Amino acid sequence: MNELSVSSLKSILMFYDLFQDYNGALRLKTDLVESNGLRFMTNTPRAKISVGSAISLPLSYEGKSSVELSSPSAWSASGFFDESKYISDGAVKPGEDPYTRNKFNQEASDAISSNRDIPDTRSAQCRRKTWNNRILPPTSIIITFHNEARSTLLRTIVSVLNRSPPDLIHEIILVDDFSDDPSDGEELNNIHKVRVLRNEKREGLMRSRVRGAGAATSSILTFLDSHCECNQHWLEPMLERVDEDPSRVVCPIIDVISMDNFQYIGASADLRGGFDWNLVFKWEYLGPEERRLRQFDPTRPIRTPMIAGGLFMIDKDYFDKIGKYDMLMDIWGGENLEISFRVWQCGGSLEIIPCSRVGHVFRKQHPYTFPGGSGNVFARNTRRAAEVWMGDYKKYYYAAVPLAKNVPFGDISERVQLKEELQCKPFKWYLDNVYKELKLPAAQDLASGSIRQGALCLDTLGHLNNGQLGVYACHGAGGNQEWSFTQSGHVKHTDLCLALEKPIEGSRLLLKLCNDSVWQKWQRIPPATTGGLLIKARGVEGALLRQEAYNLCVTRNEGSNELTAQICDNVRPAQMWRFNLN
């Protein structure tokens, strides 16, 4: 294989007018370019050309299939990696729904370069910061995946290599959690610094990450999901914090990559991780005092009660010391809750680092199956965390998610022993010192559960204050479908309440911070006897959810998952709701 020097590449790039933009990449406008006596024919627009950055441009040279352009930071290993073939071999088939495999638009992902430009979403103060890379330790990157789209997996790897100081990336360990096609991972061994491990059976996120951590040879571990894109200088600010104090567990601000068109969208820097008594992770706004301090110093680390769990950095010895992961948790879910409780209660701390930004593809459904069902797996994992770390406070979890009490959680004796050996603090200490904002639920709020219409349940859809709620397929795991109906007439989800946007027919229904507004007061109205029989005959039974001051009822719009307020009609199936409250 012939290799082009950096100077040769620069010679090519001097002829910039030969190039045109294509999907965020550059491609030759002509089919043939000659430079330094070498002739190149283009056969793909995928590779982005940029001097000094990591590239592998598939070109034809004197009848050979490809020539690798290399530089000191090039991400292709000495063994040539054919990006175009790798992506096309896993592409969406003609006529196939591009959302089916991964629950995001794979066609959109496949059309984007692995080395695309993304906006620098850091604050101006963060952009001015510098780090002495010579004194920072290198890290091992650990990425686990199962049937991941090849384009998103590759883009994750390339973003790590291209937007990190080379000396600070010791290795990238990929753990293939028994994907259907082994070549999804095997071919990536040809990329510089990448090492691929493959599980002999499906192990799930936790056991796969522990395997990757065990194989790592750096003193710092960085865990990433397999559908991320690291932003400029994402690595240095996290390394600095962990190097200063090995008991710190740090994570970046997680920007949003659209599941539909893969647009990269900067996230707010005024959020931290939290949860409610249903033990489902949520993003919440910082309190007034923390926001005030951040106005003076936007680079200031944010203490967070909970991490999302997909992206974080931890000292390897500390990871081992505090018990890695609970190896009896399955597949996915609850592990972020467990490690967050464990770190805080056993002497460590959790931080979000505002100067570190990593994009993540957020999707509405899991693309893979859970043996036993996702609801049962999540409940089992969450119960394990609650039983070990919450003490008597676990009763509030069971009050919020009563169905969880029916899910066996297995043997927790080893985790209880670990807690004793580490002399960890009780959950009350965590509430008093880390998460003072989490209030004990009032007695009238303990009647909680789902509000459903057929197979669809009232759902926050992940929205926060002022967000619009709707319906979604019932999953029985609580979370965004967990509601309380209070004696005061509020329909509550944590500290948010169902509210009219306007007191008119057709008004949207929003989530609002709970208050005494009449627009947040609701009544459950059983239908008239004859109407009730008619509704039941149509396969739907329940009651109206009527706004207290107006004759407006929660109504599912026909043929959609949207909700609006419409004039109450006790024979209208779209207004009938069944309250599974305990």
C-alpha positions as CSV (number, residue, x, y, z in Angstrom):
1,M,0.0,0.0,0.0
2,N,1.3,3.5,-0.9
3,E,1.2,6.2,1.7
4,L,0.9,9.9,1.0
5,S,2.9,12.2,3.2
6,V,1.4,15.2,4.9
7,S,3.2,17.4,2.4
8,S,1.6,15.6,-0.5
9,L,-1.8,16.0,1.1
10,K,-1.1,19.7,1.5
11,S,-0.2,19.9,-2.2
12,I,-3.6,18.4,-3.1
13,L,-5.4,20.9,-0.8
14,M,-3.7,23.8,-2.4
15,F,-6.1,23.2,-5.3
16,Y,-9.0,24.0,-3.1
17,D,-11.2,25.0,-6.0
18,L,-11.2,21.4,-7.1
19,F,-13.3,20.6,-4.1
20,Q,-16.9,21.1,-3.2
21,D,-18.9,20.6,-0.1
22,Y,-21.0,17.5,0.2
23,N,-22.9,16.6,3.3
24,G,-20.4,18.4,5.5
25,A,-17.5,16.8,3.8
26,L,-15.2,17.8,0.9
27,R,-15.1,15.9,-2.3
28,L,-13.1,16.4,-5.6
29,K,-15.1,18.2,-8.3
30,T,-13.2,16.3,-10.9
31,D,-12.7,12.5,-11.1
32,L,-8.9,12.9,-11.5
33,V,-6.3,14.9,-9.7
34,E,-2.6,14.8,-10.2
35,S,-0.1,15.9,-7.5
36,N,3.6,15.1,-7.0
37,G,3.4,12.7,-9.9
38,L,0.6,10.7,-8.3
39,R,-2.8,10.3,-9.9
40,F,-5.9,9.9,-7.8
41,M,-9.4,8.9,-8.7
42,T,-12.3,9.6,-6.3
43,N,-14.7,6.8,-5.6
44,T,-16.6,8.1,-2.6
45,P,-17.5,11.5,-1.1
46,R,-17.5,10.2,2.5
47,A,-14.1,11.2,3.8
48,K,-13.5,14.7,5.0
49,I,-10.2,16.2,4.0
50,S,-8.4,18.3,6.6
51,V,-4.7,18.7,7.0
52,G,-3.4,17.5,10.4
53,S,-6.6,15.7,11.3
54,A,-7.3,12.0,11.2
55,I,-8.4,10.9,7.8
56,S,-8.6,7.8,5.6
57,L,-9.6,8.8,2.1
58,P,-10.4,5.9,-0.2
59,L,-8.8,6.8,-3.6
60,S,-7.8,4.7,-6.6
61,Y,-4.1,4.8,-7.4
62,E,-2.6,3.3,-10.5
63,G,-5.1,0.5,-10.6
64,K,-4.9,-0.3,-6.9
65,S,-8.1,-0.3,-4.9
66,S,-7.2,2.4,-2.4
67,V,-4.5,4.7,-1.0
68,E,-4.4,5.7,2.6
69,L,-3.7,9.3,3.4
70,S,-1.9,9.3,6.8
71,S,-0.7,12.0,9.2
72,P,0.7,11.8,12.7
73,S,-2.9,11.9,14.1
74,A,-4.5,9.7,11.5
75,W,-7.1,7.3,12.8
76,S,-6.6,4.5,10.4
77,A,-4.1,1.9,11.5
78,S,-1.4,0.5,9.3
79,G,-3.9,-2.1,8.1
80,F,-6.2,-0.2,5.7
81,F,-9.7,0.4,6.9
82,D,-12.2,0.8,4.1
83,E,-14.8,3.1,5.6
84,S,-17.1,3.1,2.5
85,K,-17.3,-0.7,2.4
86,Y,-17.7,-0.9,6.2
87,I,-20.7,1.4,6.2
88,S,-22.3,0.0,3.0
89,D,-22.2,-3.6,4.3
90,G,-24.4,-2.5,7.2
91,A,-26.6,-0.1,5.3
92,V,-30.4,0.0,5.3
93,K,-31.7,-2.3,2.6
94,P,-34.0,-0.9,-0.2
95,G,-37.5,-0.7,1.1
96,E,-36.5,-1.1,4.7
97,D,-37.7,1.4,7.2
98,P,-34.6,3.4,8.3
99,Y,-35.8,3.5,11.9
100,T,-36.5,-0.2,12.3
101,R,-33.1,-1.5,13.4
102,N,-31.9,1.3,15.7
103,K,-35.0,3.4,16.4
104,F,-33.2,6.4,14.8
105,N,-32.9,7.4,11.1
106,Q,-30.0,5.2,10.0
107,E,-30.1,6.4,6.4
108,A,-29.5,10.0,7.7
109,S,-26.6,8.7,9.8
110,D,-25.1,6.7,7.0
111,A,-25.1,9.7,4.7
112,I,-23.0,11.8,7.1
113,S,-19.2,11.7,7.2
114,S,-17.5,9.9,10.1
115,N,-15.4,13.0,10.5
116,R,-18.0,15.7,10.1
117,D,-17.8,19.2,11.6
118,I,-20.0,19.9,14.6
119,P,-20.6,23.2,16.3
120,D,-18.4,24.1,19.3
121,T,-21.2,24.4,22.0
122,R,-18.9,25.4,24.8
123,S,-19.2,28.8,26.5
124,A,-16.7,31.6,25.5
125,Q,-15.0,31.2,28.9
126,C,-14.5,27.5,28.3
127,R,-13.0,28.2,24.8
128,R,-10.4,30.4,26.4
129,K,-9.3,27.8,28.9
130,T,-6.0,25.9,28.3
131,W,-4.6,22.7,29.8
132,N,-1.1,21.4,30.2
133,N,-1.5,18.1,28.4
134,R,2.0,17.0,29.4
135,I,1.0,16.6,33.1
136,L,-2.4,15.0,32.4
137,P,-2.7,11.2,32.5
138,P,-3.9,9.3,29.4
139,T,-7.2,7.4,29.5
140,S,-8.6,4.2,28.2
141,I,-11.9,4.7,26.3
142,I,-14.4,1.9,26.8
143,I,-17.4,1.6,24.4
144,T,-19.8,-1.3,24.6
145,F,-22.3,-2.0,21.8
146,H,-24.9,-4.5,20.7
147,N,-26.1,-4.3,17.0
148,E,-25.2,-0.7,16.8
149,A,-25.5,1.1,13.4
150,R,-22.0,1.0,11.9
151,S,-22.0,4.7,11.0
152,T,-22.8,5.9,14.5
153,L,-20.3,3.5,16.1
154,L,-17.6,4.6,13.7
155,R,-18.4,8.3,14.2
156,T,-18.1,7.8,17.9
157,I,-14.6,6.4,17.5
158,V,-13.4,9.0,15.0
159,S,-14.6,11.8,17.1
160,V,-12.6,10.5,20.1
161,L,-9.4,10.3,18.0
162,N,-9.9,13.5,16.1
163,R,-10.9,15.8,19.0
164,S,-8.6,14.5,21.7
165,P,-4.8,15.1,22.2
166,P,-3.2,11.9,20.8
167,D,-1.1,11.5,23.9
168,L,-4.1,11.4,26.1
169,I,-5.9,8.5,24.3
170,H,-4.1,5.4,25.5
171,E,-6.5,3.0,23.8
172,I,-10.1,2.5,22.7
173,I,-11.6,-0.8,23.9
174,L,-14.8,-1.8,22.1
175,V,-16.8,-4.6,23.8
176,D,-19.1,-6.2,21.3
177,D,-22.0,-7.6,23.4
178,F,-22.7,-10.5,21.1
179,S,-24.0,-8.5,18.1
180,D,-25.7,-10.5,15.4
181,D,-22.8,-9.7,12.9
182,P,-19.4,-10.2,14.4
183,S,-17.8,-8.1,11.7
184,D,-19.5,-5.0,13.1
185,G,-16.6,-5.0,15.6
186,E,-13.9,-7.1,14.0
187,E,-13.3,-4.7,11.1
188,L,-12.7,-1.9,13.6
189,N,-9.5,-3.5,14.9
190,N,-7.9,-1.9,11.8
191,I,-8.3,1.5,13.3
192,H,-5.4,3.0,15.2
193,K,-5.5,2.4,19.0
194,V,-8.8,0.4,18.8
195,R,-9.0,-3.1,20.4
196,V,-12.2,-5.1,20.0
197,L,-13.4,-7.7,22.6
198,R,-16.5,-9.9,21.8
199,N,-18.7,-11.5,24.4
200,E,-19.6,-15.2,23.8
201,K,-23.2,-14.5,24.9
202,R,-25.3,-11.4,25.6
203,E,-24.1,-9.9,28.9
204,G,-25.6,-6.4,29.0
205,L,-24.1,-3.0,29.7
206,M,-22.8,-3.6,33.2
207,R,-20.9,-6.8,32.7
208,S,-19.6,-5.7,29.3
209,R,-18.2,-2.5,30.8
210,V,-16.6,-4.4,33.7
211,R,-14.9,-6.6,31.1
212,G,-13.7,-3.6,29.2
213,A,-12.4,-2.0,32.4
214,G,-10.6,-5.2,33.3
215,A,-8.8,-5.2,29.9
216,A,-7.8,-1.5,30.2
217,T,-4.2,-0.6,30.8
218,S,-4.6,3.1,31.7
219,S,-5.1,4.5,35.1
220,I,-8.2,6.4,34.0
221,L,-11.3,4.9,32.5
222,T,-13.7,6.8,30.2
223,F,-17.0,5.1,29.4
224,L,-19.0,6.2,26.3
225,D,-22.1,5.0,24.6
226,S,-21.8,3.8,21.1
227,H,-23.8,6.6,19.4
228,C,-21.9,9.8,20.6
229,E,-19.7,12.5,19.1
230,C,-17.1,14.1,21.2
231,N,-16.7,17.9,20.9
232,Q,-13.6,20.1,21.0
233,H,-11.4,19.7,24.1
234,W,-14.0,17.4,25.7
235,L,-11.3,15.3,27.3
236,E,-8.9,17.6,29.1
237,P,-11.3,19.3,31.6
238,M,-12.5,15.9,32.8
239,L,-9.0,14.4,33.1
240,E,-7.9,17.5,35.1
241,R,-10.7,17.0,37.7
242,V,-10.1,13.2,38.1
243,D,-6.3,13.7,38.3
244,E,-6.8,16.2,41.1
245,D,-9.0,13.9,43.1
246,P,-9.4,10.2,42.2
247,S,-12.6,9.9,44.1
248,R,-14.3,12.3,41.7
249,V,-16.5,10.7,39.0
250,V,-17.1,13.2,36.3
251,C,-19.2,13.5,33.2
252,P,-19.6,15.9,30.3
253,I,-22.6,18.1,29.4
254,I,-24.5,15.8,27.1
255,D,-25.5,17.6,23.9
256,V,-28.4,16.3,21.7
257,I,-27.9,14.6,18.4
258,S,-31.3,14.4,16.6
259,M,-32.6,10.9,16.0
260,D,-34.2,12.1,12.8
261,N,-31.6,14.2,10.9
262,F,-28.6,13.9,13.2
263,Q,-28.4,17.7,13.7
264,Y,-26.0,18.5,16.6
265,I,-27.8,20.6,19.2
266,G,-26.1,22.2,22.2
267,A,-27.7,21.4,25.6
268,S,-28.2,23.8,28.5
269,A,-25.3,24.1,30.9
270,D,-27.8,24.8,33.8
271,L,-29.0,21.3,34.3
272,R,-28.0,18.5,36.6
273,G,-29.1,14.9,37.1
274,G,-31.8,13.9,39.5
275,F,-34.7,11.5,40.1
276,D,-38.0,11.2,41.8
277,W,-39.4,8.5,44.1
278,N,-40.1,6.3,41.1
279,L,-36.3,6.2,40.8
280,V,-36.3,7.2,37.2
281,F,-33.5,9.6,36.1
282,K,-34.5,13.1,35.0
283,W,-32.7,16.4,34.1
284,E,-33.5,19.2,36.5
285,Y,-32.6,22.9,36.5
286,L,-30.0,24.1,39.0
287,G,-31.2,26.0,42.0
288,P,-31.0,29.9,42.1
289,E,-27.8,29.9,44.1
290,E,-25.9,27.6,41.8
291,R,-27.1,29.5,38.8
292,R,-25.9,32.8,40.4
293,L,-22.5,31.3,41.0
294,R,-22.3,30.0,37.4
295,Q,-23.0,33.5,36.1
296,F,-19.7,34.6,37.5
297,D,-17.8,31.4,36.4
298,P,-19.5,29.3,33.7
299,T,-16.6,26.9,33.8
300,R,-17.4,25.9,37.4
301,P,-18.0,22.1,37.9
302,I,-21.6,21.2,38.8
303,R,-22.2,18.8,41.7
304,T,-24.9,16.4,40.6
305,P,-26.9,13.9,42.7
306,M,-27.2,11.5,39.8
307,I,-25.4,10.9,36.5
308,A,-27.2,9.7,33.4
309,G,-24.8,6.8,33.3
310,G,-23.9,6.5,29.6
311,L,-20.9,8.9,29.6
312,F,-18.5,9.3,32.5
313,M,-14.8,9.2,33.6
314,I,-13.5,7.5,36.7
315,D,-10.1,6.5,38.2
316,K,-9.5,2.8,37.5
317,D,-8.3,2.0,41.0
318,Y,-11.3,3.8,42.5
319,F,-13.7,2.0,40.2
320,D,-12.3,-1.3,41.4
321,K,-12.3,-0.2,45.1
322,I,-15.9,0.9,45.2
323,G,-17.2,-2.3,43.5
324,K,-17.3,-1.6,39.8
325,Y,-20.9,-2.5,38.8
326,D,-23.5,-4.7,40.3
327,M,-22.8,-7.8,38.2
328,L,-26.2,-9.3,38.8
329,M,-28.0,-6.4,37.1
330,D,-29.1,-7.3,33.6
331,I,-28.9,-5.6,30.2
332,W,-29.6,-1.9,31.0
333,G,-31.3,0.3,33.5
334,G,-30.8,1.2,37.1
335,E,-27.0,1.0,37.0
336,N,-26.6,4.8,37.0
337,L,-28.8,5.0,40.0
338,E,-26.8,2.3,41.8
339,I,-23.4,3.8,41.0
340,S,-24.5,7.3,41.9
341,F,-25.8,6.3,45.3
342,R,-22.6,4.2,45.9
343,V,-20.2,7.0,44.9
344,W,-21.8,9.6,47.1
345,Q,-22.6,7.4,50.1
346,C,-19.1,5.8,50.1
347,G,-17.0,9.0,50.1
348,G,-16.8,10.1,46.5
349,S,-18.5,12.8,44.5
350,L,-20.2,13.3,41.1
351,E,-19.7,16.3,38.9
352,I,-20.8,17.6,35.5
353,I,-18.0,19.4,33.8
354,P,-19.4,22.4,31.7
355,C,-16.3,22.7,29.5
356,S,-16.6,19.1,28.4
357,R,-19.3,18.5,25.7
358,V,-20.3,15.2,24.1
359,G,-23.3,14.7,21.8
360,H,-25.5,11.7,22.2
361,V,-28.3,10.3,20.0
362,F,-31.4,10.3,22.2
363,R,-34.2,8.0,21.0
364,K,-37.7,7.2,22.2
365,Q,-37.4,3.4,22.2
366,H,-34.8,0.7,22.9
367,P,-33.7,-0.9,19.6
368,Y,-33.0,-4.3,21.3
369,T,-35.0,-6.7,23.3
370,F,-34.8,-7.4,27.0
371,P,-35.1,-11.1,28.1
372,G,-38.2,-11.0,30.4
373,G,-39.3,-7.6,29.1
374,S,-37.9,-4.2,29.5
375,G,-40.2,-3.3,32.4
376,N,-39.3,-6.3,34.5
377,V,-35.6,-5.9,33.8
378,F,-35.6,-2.2,34.8
379,A,-37.7,-3.0,37.9
380,R,-35.4,-5.8,39.0
381,N,-32.3,-3.7,38.6
382,T,-33.9,-0.7,40.3
383,R,-35.0,-2.9,43.2
384,R,-31.5,-4.1,43.7
385,A,-30.3,-0.6,44.0
386,A,-33.1,0.4,46.3
387,E,-32.7,-2.6,48.6
388,V,-29.0,-2.1,49.1
389,W,-28.7,1.7,49.3
390,M,-31.9,3.3,50.4
391,G,-32.7,1.7,53.7
392,D,-36.1,2.5,55.1
393,Y,-36.6,5.1,52.3
394,K,-37.2,2.4,49.8
395,K,-40.8,2.4,51.0
396,Y,-41.4,5.6,49.0
397,Y,-40.2,3.9,45.9
398,Y,-42.6,1.0,46.4
399,A,-45.4,3.4,47.1
400,A,-44.7,5.2,43.8
401,V,-44.2,1.9,41.8
402,P,-46.2,-0.7,43.6
403,L,-45.8,-3.2,40.8
404,A,-42.1,-3.4,41.4
405,K,-42.8,-5.3,44.6
406,N,-43.8,-8.3,42.5
407,V,-40.5,-8.5,40.6
408,P,-37.8,-10.7,42.2
409,F,-34.5,-9.0,42.6
410,G,-32.1,-11.8,43.4
411,D,-29.3,-12.2,45.9
412,I,-27.9,-8.8,47.1
413,S,-25.7,-10.2,50.0
414,E,-22.4,-9.3,48.2
415,R,-23.5,-5.7,47.6
416,V,-24.6,-5.3,51.2
417,Q,-21.3,-6.7,52.4
418,L,-19.5,-4.2,50.1
419,K,-21.5,-1.4,51.6
420,E,-20.4,-2.5,55.1
421,E,-16.7,-2.9,54.2
422,L,-16.6,0.6,52.6
423,Q,-18.3,2.0,55.7
424,C,-20.8,3.9,53.5
425,K,-23.1,6.5,54.8
426,P,-26.9,5.9,55.1
427,F,-29.4,7.2,52.6
428,K,-30.6,9.9,55.0
429,W,-27.1,11.4,54.8
430,Y,-27.4,11.5,51.0
431,L,-30.8,13.3,51.3
432,D,-29.5,15.8,53.9
433,N,-26.1,16.6,52.2
434,V,-26.4,15.8,48.4
435,Y,-30.0,16.0,47.4
436,K,-31.9,18.3,49.8
437,E,-34.3,19.2,47.0
438,L,-35.8,15.7,46.9
439,K,-38.7,16.1,49.4
440,L,-40.6,13.2,51.0
441,P,-43.9,12.8,49.3
442,A,-47.0,14.1,51.1
443,A,-49.4,11.4,52.3
444,Q,-52.1,12.5,49.8
445,D,-49.7,12.1,46.9
446,L,-49.1,8.4,47.6
447,A,-52.0,7.3,45.4
448,S,-50.1,6.9,42.2
449,G,-49.8,4.8,39.1
450,S,-50.7,5.1,35.4
451,I,-53.6,6.8,33.6
452,R,-54.4,4.9,30.5
453,Q,-56.7,4.7,27.5
454,G,-56.5,1.2,26.1
455,A,-52.9,0.3,25.5
456,L,-51.8,4.0,25.7
457,C,-50.8,5.8,28.9
458,L,-50.5,9.4,29.8
459,D,-46.8,10.2,29.4
460,T,-44.5,13.3,29.9
461,L,-42.6,12.2,26.8
462,G,-39.5,13.3,28.7
463,H,-40.5,17.0,28.8
464,L,-39.9,19.3,31.7
465,N,-41.7,22.5,32.8
466,N,-43.8,24.1,30.0
467,G,-43.4,20.9,27.9
468,Q,-46.4,19.3,26.2
469,L,-47.4,15.9,27.4
470,G,-49.1,13.1,25.3
471,V,-49.7,9.4,25.3
472,Y,-47.3,6.5,24.7
473,A,-47.5,2.7,24.7
474,C,-48.0,1.6,28.3
475,H,-44.8,-0.2,29.7
476,G,-45.7,-0.7,33.3
477,A,-42.3,0.6,34.5
478,G,-43.5,3.9,36.0
479,G,-41.1,6.6,34.9
480,N,-42.7,9.2,32.6
481,Q,-46.0,7.3,33.0
482,E,-46.1,7.7,36.8
483,W,-48.9,10.0,38.1
484,S,-50.4,11.0,41.4
485,F,-53.9,12.2,41.9
486,T,-54.0,14.4,45.0
487,Q,-56.8,15.4,47.3
488,S,-56.4,18.9,46.0
489,G,-57.2,17.9,42.5
490,H,-53.7,18.0,41.0
491,V,-52.6,15.3,38.5
492,K,-48.9,15.3,39.5
493,H,-45.7,13.9,38.0
494,T,-43.0,14.7,40.6
495,D,-43.2,18.5,41.0
496,L,-45.0,19.0,37.7
497,C,-48.7,19.1,37.3
498,L,-51.1,18.7,34.4
499,A,-52.3,22.1,33.3
500,L,-54.4,23.9,30.7
501,E,-52.4,26.2,28.5
502,K,-55.5,28.4,28.0
503,P,-59.1,28.0,29.2
504,I,-60.5,27.4,25.7
505,E,-61.5,24.5,23.6
506,G,-58.5,23.0,21.8
507,S,-56.0,24.2,24.3
508,R,-52.8,22.3,24.6
509,L,-52.1,20.4,27.8
510,L,-48.8,21.2,29.5
511,L,-46.6,20.3,32.4
512,K,-46.3,23.1,34.8
513,L,-44.6,23.5,38.2
514,C,-47.4,22.7,40.6
515,N,-49.2,25.6,42.2
516,D,-52.7,26.6,43.3
517,S,-53.8,27.8,39.9
518,V,-57.4,26.8,39.0
519,W,-55.9,25.7,35.6
520,Q,-54.2,22.8,37.4
521,K,-57.3,21.4,39.2
522,W,-59.0,18.3,37.8
523,Q,-61.9,16.0,38.6
524,R,-62.5,12.4,37.8
525,I,-66.1,12.2,36.5
526,P,-67.6,8.7,35.9
527,P,-69.7,8.7,32.8
528,A,-73.5,8.5,32.9
529,T,-74.8,4.9,33.2
530,T,-76.1,4.7,29.6
531,G,-73.0,6.5,28.3
532,G,-70.8,4.2,30.4
533,L,-72.4,1.1,28.9
534,L,-71.9,2.5,25.4
535,I,-68.3,3.3,26.0
536,K,-67.6,-0.2,27.5
537,A,-69.3,-1.7,24.4
538,R,-66.8,0.1,22.3
539,G,-63.9,-1.5,24.1
540,V,-62.9,1.4,26.3
541,E,-64.0,2.1,29.8
542,G,-63.1,4.7,32.4
543,A,-63.9,8.2,33.5
544,L,-63.6,11.7,32.2
545,L,-60.7,13.8,33.4
546,R,-62.4,17.2,33.6
547,Q,-60.9,20.6,34.3
548,E,-62.5,21.8,37.6
549,A,-63.5,25.3,36.5
550,Y,-64.4,24.7,32.9
551,N,-66.3,22.0,31.0
552,L,-63.1,20.9,29.3
553,C,-61.8,17.3,29.4
554,V,-58.4,15.7,28.5
555,T,-58.9,14.3,25.0
556,R,-56.6,12.2,22.8
557,N,-56.6,13.6,19.3
558,E,-57.8,11.0,16.8
559,G,-55.0,9.1,15.0
560,S,-52.2,10.7,17.1
561,N,-50.5,10.6,20.4
562,E,-51.3,14.3,21.1
563,L,-53.7,15.6,23.8
564,T,-55.9,18.6,23.9
565,A,-58.7,20.0,26.0
566,Q,-62.1,19.5,24.4
567,I,-65.7,20.1,25.5
568,C,-66.6,17.1,27.7
569,D,-68.6,14.4,26.1
570,N,-69.3,11.3,28.2
571,V,-69.9,9.0,25.2
572,R,-66.6,9.9,23.5
573,P,-64.0,7.1,23.8
574,A,-61.1,9.6,23.3
575,Q,-62.0,11.2,26.7
576,M,-62.3,8.0,28.7
577,W,-59.4,7.3,31.1
578,R,-58.7,4.4,33.4
579,F,-56.9,5.3,36.6
580,N,-54.7,2.5,37.8
581,L,-53.8,4.2,41.1
582,N,-52.7,2.5,44.2
